[in-house]
Amino acid sequence: MSAWDWVMSVDVHWFSTMFGWYVFASWWVSGIAATTLIAIFLKQAGYLRFMNSNHFHDLGKLMFGFSIFWTYVWFSQFMLIWYANLPEEAVYFNQRLGGFEGRYTWMFYFNLVINFAFPFLALMTRDAKRQMIIMKIVCIAILIGHWSDFYLMIMPGTLKGDNGFLIEIGIAMIFLGAFLILVTRRLVSASLIPVNHPFVEESVHHTT
């Protein structure tokens, strides 16, 4: 619900009934990418020995599917607003496509390439989902892409054309550092394999 309460309130004269699903799809695929990336690093560091190519294949299918779902919601929202051409709705895309001397136009198209075209093409084959190097590249690309997605949601409505891109990178690094500290401390304090979980054996011997 914070998608409406916080992010959407940045553009107070704009509304979209699909915005909640759009933000949810962005966060969801980012969470899958972050989970997959952490699993890859743990696997390469010698932990999570029970994980095999079948597990990563399933994670790759989730990233592939929800990248398409994000694009579906993105296009549906854009198409309806473009088709209706109502000023109170179209202002949102006018700011991001040609407004402020085109400052955000390149990022608008970059957003589609890195969040849809790249994951779609990179994860299309079965073998790609089973290679950790490809999965790692796609995960990093998805996280960067959806960071730029939220940047596009907030910056044009707040700072207009005076966006501070370098400051935003610095803040992103601060949050990344805090996230890594929290995750690594949690991983150290708990077992990576659930104890006495009824589905552990089924998960270990998982095949696709």
N, C-alpha and C positions, 0 to 999 in steps of 0.2 A: 504493500500500500504506500510505502514511502516514495515509489515512483511518481505517484500523483501528488503526494503531500510536499515533497521536497524538490525533486528534479523538475516536475512540470510547472511548479509555481515560479520558476525562474522566468518563464515566458507567460506572464499573467494573462495576456489577451489571446492565448492560443490554447486549444484543447484537442484531444484525440482519445477516442474510446479504446484504441488499440495500444496506447502508450505503455500501459502496465505490462501487457504480454511482451512487448518489444524489449523493455528493460529486463524482464524476467529471463527472456531467451538469451540476452547478452550476458547476464550474470551466471546463468546456468552453464553455458558452454565455456565460460571463463573458469568456473569452478572445476569442470571436468578436465580442462587443460592443465590447471594447476595441480590437481590430484595426480594426473598422469605423469606430469613432469617430476613431481616428488617421488613417485613410484620408480621412475626410470633412474633417477639419481641414487636412490636407495639400492636398487638392483645392481647398478654399476659399482657401488661401494661395497658390495658383498652381502648386503642384507636382502630380505625378501627373496630368499633362494627358491621358495616354492613357486614364485611367479614365473610363468613361461610365455611363449609367444601367443598362446591362446588368450591369456588375460589381456595382453596389450592389444590384441586384435579386437577384443570387445570394447576396450576403451577407445580405440580408434574409430570403431563404428558409432559410438556415442558422439564423439566429436564431429564426425562426418555428418551424422543425422541432425544434430542440433545446430550446426552451422547452416544447413539448408533451412531448418525451421526459423532461425533468426532472419535469414534472407527473405523467407516467405512473409513473415510479419512486417519486415522493413518495406518490402515492395507493396504489400497490401495497404499499409498506412500511406505510403507515398502516392500510390495510384489513386486512392480515393480522394486525397486532398488535391491532387493535380486535376482530376476529373471534375470535381465540384467547383474548384477555382473560387472559393470563398475567401475574401481578404483576411478574415480573422483566423483562418486555418493556413492559408498559403504563405503568410508572413514568416512562419517557422522555416520553411524551405527557401524562401527568398533570401533570408539572412545568410543561410549556409551555402547556397549555390552561387549567388552573384553579389550579395550585399557586402558592405564594408570593403569595397574595391577588390572583391574576389579573394579576400584573405583566406577564406575557409574553403574555397572551391576545390583546390587540389586535395585537401583532406577528405572532402565529401566523396570523391571518386576513389581515393586511396582506401577509404573505409570499406567500400564494396569489394575491392580487389583482395585485400588482405583478410577480410572476414568471410568472404564467400568463395571467390574464384580460386585463391591459393589453397585453402583446405580441401575444397571440392576436387581439384585436380590432383593434389598431392596424396590424398587418401582414397582415391577412387579404386585402386587395385587392392587385392587381398594381401599381396606381399608387402606393400607399403605400410600397412597397419601392423606388420610383424617385425619391422626393422626399427630399432630404437633410435637410430640417428635421424631418420625421417620423422618419427613421432616427436622427437625432441624439437626439431626445427618447427614443425607445425604447431606444437604447444606454445612455443615462444612467440610465434607469429600471431596466434590467436589472442594471447594475452596483450601483446602490443596493439593489435587491431582493435580490441574492445576497450582498451584504455583510450585510444583515439576516438572511439565511438562515444564514450562518456565525455570526453573533452569537447566533442561537437555538440553534445546536449547542453552543456553548461556555459562554455565560454562566450559564444555569440550573444547569449541573452544577458550576460553579466558584464563582461569587460568590453563587449562590442568589438570594435576593431583594434583595441589596445590589449591584445592578448599577450600574456607573458609566458612564452613557450619554454624558455630556459628555467624559469622559476617552477613551472609545472613538472619538469623533469626532475628537479631537485626534490620536490615534495613527493613525487612518485618513488624516488630512491629511499626516502625516509620511511615511507609506509612499507616498502619492500623489505628494508632492513628489520623493521619491527615485526613483520610477518614471519621472516625467517628465524628470528630469535624465539618467537613464540612456538613455532612449529618444531624447531630442533629441541627445545626444552621439553616439549610434550612428548616427542619421540623417545627421548632419553629416559623419561620417567615411567614409561609404560611398555609392555610387551608388544612387538609388532604383529604377533600371531595371537588371536584371541584364545584364551584358555577355556577349555570345556565348551566351546561353541558348537552347537549341533550340526552346523553346515561347514565346518572347517575342512573335513575330509573331502566333501563334495567340491569345495572350492579349489582345493589343492590339485585334484585330479580332473579339473575342468578342461573340456575340449570343445572346439567349435568346428 
